[in-house]
């Protein structure tokens, strides 16, 4: 039927002269029919494939968004957990620092006490040693002074003071007089 119409139009076109400004009716009809066939083919075969691809793509995007939201929620939960652990670690570090300060203060106080005790012991030992050396010096000086005093007294008196008892009495008396004079 289409072919009859096309043939009829072609015969019409040959019979009369055509104006260059007016389109040929058979060509217009034939173009419209070919356009309709191509449009029908596209609508029937190409558009459903585009629709399917569009639906798949929409589904993939929505699935990706859902997965991203899930991952974001997991990341937020993990971040909150890490922040909690970090806060706990900071509290623990502060507690440990405070304990270390307390222990350091206790150690310093103990060391000061030990140093004070050691210093007292050293001072006492020094005093004892000085007292012992003083006693030794006094004893040595008494012996020397006694010897000198006996020799001097013997020269003055003109007699020998060789007797031990007499010598010791003279020395004692001399030292007593010296101590009384001071």
KABEL-V709440 format. One line per field, one symbol per residue. ss: DSSP state (H for helix, E for strand, - for the rest). psi: psi as a letter, one per 30 degrees, with the letter a starting at -180 (. if undefined). burial: + if it has 24 or more other C-alpha atoms within 12 Angstrom, else -. A space follows every 10 residues. Layout:
ss = ???
psi = ???
burial = ???
This chain:
ss = -HHHHHHHHH HHHHH----- ----HHHHHH HHHHHHHHHH HHHHHHHHHH HHHHHHHHHH HHHHHHHHHH HHHHHHHHHH HHHHHHHHHH HHHHHHHHHH HHHHHHHHHH HHHHHHHHHH HHHHHHHHHH HHHHHHHHHH HHHHHHHHHH HHHHHHH--- ---HHHHHHH HHHHHHHHHH H-
psi = eeeeeeeeee eeefelkkkf fklkeeeeee eeeeeeeeee eeeeeeeeee eeeeeeeeee eeeeeeeeee eeeeeeeeee eeeeeeeeee eeeeeeeeee eeeeeeeeee eeeeeeeeee eeeeeeeeee eeeeeeeeee eeeeeeeeee eeeeeeeglk hfkeeeeeee eeeeeeeeee f.
burial = ---------- ---------- -----+---- ---------- ---------- ---------- ---------- ---------- ---------- ---------- ---------- ---------- ---------- ---------- -+--+++-++ --+------- +-----+--+ +---+----- --
